[in-house]
Structure formats: structure tokens, C-alpha cells
Amino acid sequence: MRFDIAKGGSGLTYEIRQIVNVANKLTEYGVEVTWENIGDPIHKGEKIPDWMKEVLIEILRDDLSYGYSPTKGVDETREFLAELVNKRGNVQINHHDIIFFNGLGDAIARAYSSIRVDARIIMPEPTYSTHLLAEVLHASFPPNTYRMNPYRDWSPDIRELEQKVRSHKAIVGILVINPDNPTGFVHSAETLKQIVEIAREYNLFLIFDETYINIVYNGKKTVHLADIIGDVPGISMKGISKEFPWPGSRCGWMEVYNYHKDEKFQNYIDTIVNQKMSEVCSTTLPQMAIPKIMNHPEYQKYLNDRIRHYERLSNIAYNSLRDVPYLIVNRSNGAFYMSVVFNEASLNDRQTLPIENPEIKRYVEKLTSERIEFDKRFVYYLLGATGICVVPLTSFFTSIPGFRMTLLDRDADKFEYIMKTLAEKTVEYIESAH
Ligand SMILES: Cc1ncc(COP(=O)(O)O)c(C=O)c1O
């Protein structure tokens, strides 16, 4: 190469995938890995029902499913989704207000890259990596965050949010993830209304990532952004990766609320659409499938059964871990993740777990000999000693040490066994050098 061509990155990495490299290395040494790291139900053995496959086979017979679609997406599907929003009654949109992307990951990248570099979006901490990485990449400056408080069930610190919005004039928008990844927290209607009010008072717009909005359990109730937004400009992000579940379809969309209410917001949305135009369109086939699957007589029951299963696993995890000393454990009430926090000062750089295989032991010791976060050290030892693969909480851009795991195992008994092992090993690890 004539000169160094790679663009400098932000130095931040997507740890959910990164840990896979380490786990794969351990499989070479014979470790049987239990994947609790990535939110892919298919990967964890979810069986797609026959009726859903039949719907897709039928669409495949239609040649149109092989073609490009309009830039913003298939018209009939956007009309169908707009109608769902309008039925909620608080805000009215039409199909022009819906824009499809190649997965929400793509929508997230577009949403932040279309914002002026000096304008910032404040986001929860910890936060789902894709949002934070995209926001930091667009601004080349550290993020603005509001705390999700593990000592208060992971609820957001609204006072901190308001105070930061007031004092940082660069903040133009607020991100809410509801239900939340990585915490499994479900926002109450009351809190969400307060956030809408902050946006109204300071002339901000809202981004609500509602990927998991229909996956709520343990009797919790929440509302959609479309139920409470009133006349504040906002975007709801939704997709089918988790709900159908069909993450490989790479299909998600933005619902734009109150496009006409603010000229500056309008320019911003137009910038997103113009960017999208240069890419022609997003995946056609999954868009064609959306109304057919959501309207299918089996759909709601299928989704409800899955939700009941996540609820069961959320309670198994909570009951297995809640009495473990050194841990702060909150029950997840939505999505399919749970984040557990280590008590302050319970971790250090001397703790270990016994690993029998000398090659694996050497590998883990090498990984942990570098200066790494204490929770990452725990995660590597846990992986080497038990094969259980979780994600360090600090990789969700928080200084709070902990780990995130998924609630996706199909076998509840196996999951209970994994949770018991996790509980035992946590204590053993911490007490190895306390
Ligand atoms: C909160 C949240 N938003 C967005 C995404 C991205 O989903 P996709 O790109 O598969 O649509 C995920 C995936 O885990 C997520 O958890």
C-alpha cells in the first residue's frame, strides 16, 4: 500500500462479538461453550413454526420478492404499520413516515451519521453497544449518558437526565431503549411521560428503540412512544429480529412521528432518506412477510408462548442469583437479557478459578495478564473454568462491573443448572482472593 489506508477507529469494540473469538479459541482446546452472550434466539435453538415457514414459501413464489423495493420500503407493509400506530390514537402518521433499513443496526448507523457532528444524543448507561458506538463515531467525542441505577431496579435517573440536558446545549435528542438491553428493565408510563416532557421543554427530539416493545412479562406494563409523544418530534425504531424472531432477515424500520411539526427535524429526516436513496432500498422479502406473519391467526399465541418462556427463565435466573453475596440482582421484566452487578470493591486482579486443562489455564492467564477491566477478568475465568460465556457489563460502556447474560435457553432445567453453576463460581471466584 502506498500509505496507511485504514481510518482510525474510536478505539471502542463490540464486545458481544469479541468474546466469541475468545470462546471459539477455547472450543479448540475442547471446552464446551454455553453461549449466554448474544441475543439471537435462533442460535439458542428456537424452532421457527411451520406456519411461518409456509408464509415465507408462499412469498418466495412471487417474483416481486426478488426485486428492489421502494427506497423507504414496500408500500403495503408501510401502510399496515402506519395503521397500527394510528390505532393507538396519540399521534397520526402515514406510510411516508415509515422508513425500512437492513436491520435496526443499519437504522441506528444512519440515525447518528445524519446528525451534525457537534449535536449530541444523550443515552442510557449502560447502553446497547450499537447506539453508543454509532453516536461516538459521529461525534468523535465521549458520550453523554444518564444512569440506569442498579440500586433502584435499573430505573433511569431522570434528574440527572434533566440536569445534563439543561447544561449541555449540544444535546439535541434523548435515546430510550424500552424494554432495555442490557438490563431487561421496562420503563413505566410515568417515567416515559417525564422524558417526553423534558424533550418538549428543551426542544429536543426522541429516539425510542422499541425492538422489544412486545416482549414484556412478570405483570409489568409499559407504553409505546406512539401512546404518549403528543406533538414532540420523535422516532420509534422497531424490527423483526427479536419478535418473529428473524435476525438474519436484516429488517427493521423507523416510524417518524410529527415530521411536519418542526422544520429542523424535517431536514434531519430528509437527510436520512437521502442517504438511504444512494443505497437503493432495503431487503424486500422480509418486508413483504411482515403483515402476513403479524396477521396470521397463530402469531399472537406463538409470541405469547415465547414471552412466558422468557418470564420463566427470568425468574429462574433471579431466584438462583438474588441471594448470592457480592451481587446486585434485579429481575428482568422485558426483552431477554439480565444484567448482574458486582458489589463495589468485591473484585480485584488476583481472583481466579481453578482450570484443569493446562493449555486453557495458560490461555486464560495470558488474557488476564494484561490490564483489563475486573469484570472482564471474571468473564474470562468463568469461560475457561465452566464454558459459560457471558458479556462483561463494562463493555456496555459503564464503569459498573458486572455481566450480562441472555434468557434464551430452550431447556429450562439446563438453564437452572447453568444459573446454579454461575452462582457457585461467582462466590468461588470472589473468595479466591478477597
Ligand atoms: C436494543 C436493540 N436495538 C437494536 C438491535 C439491532 O437489531 P437488528 O439490527 O437485528 O434489527 C438490537 C439487537 O440486539 C437491540 O438489542
The ligand as an SDF file (V2000), in Angstrom:
LIG
                    3D

 16 16  0  0  0  0  0  0  0  0999 V2000
  -31.9230   -2.6320   21.6580 C   0  0  0  0  0  0  0  0  0  0  0  0
  -31.5340   -3.1580   20.3140 C   0  0  0  0  0  0  0  0  0  0  0  0
  -31.6570   -2.3810   19.2520 N   0  0  0  0  0  0  0  0  0  0  0  0
  -31.3160   -2.8010   18.0180 C   0  0  0  0  0  0  0  0  0  0  0  0
  -30.7960   -4.0530   17.8090 C   0  0  0  0  0  0  0  0  0  0  0  0
  -30.3710   -4.4410   16.4320 C   0  0  0  0  0  0  0  0  0  0  0  0
  -31.2370   -5.3300   15.8400 O   0  0  0  0  0  0  0  0  0  0  0  0
  -31.1980   -5.6960   14.3230 P   0  0  0  0  0  0  0  0  0  0  0  0
  -30.0500   -4.9750   13.6590 O   0  0  0  0  0  0  0  0  0  0  0  0
  -31.0210   -7.1830   14.2500 O   0  0  0  0  0  0  0  0  0  0  0  0
  -32.5150   -5.2630   13.7480 O   0  0  0  0  0  0  0  0  0  0  0  0
  -30.6270   -4.9170   18.9140 C   0  0  0  0  0  0  0  0  0  0  0  0
  -30.0180   -6.2410   18.7410 C   0  0  0  0  0  0  0  0  0  0  0  0
  -29.6570   -6.9260   19.6680 O   0  0  0  0  0  0  0  0  0  0  0  0
  -31.0040   -4.4480   20.1880 C   0  0  0  0  0  0  0  0  0  0  0  0
  -30.8630   -5.2260   21.2780 O   0  0  0  0  0  0  0  0  0  0  0  0
  1  2  1  0
  2  3  1  0
  2 15  2  0
  3  4  2  0
  4  5  1  0
  5  6  1  0
  5 12  2  0
  6  7  1  0
  7  8  1  0
  8  9  2  0
  8 10  1  0
  8 11  1  0
 12 13  1  0
 12 15  1  0
 13 14  2  0
 15 16  1  0
M  END
$$$$
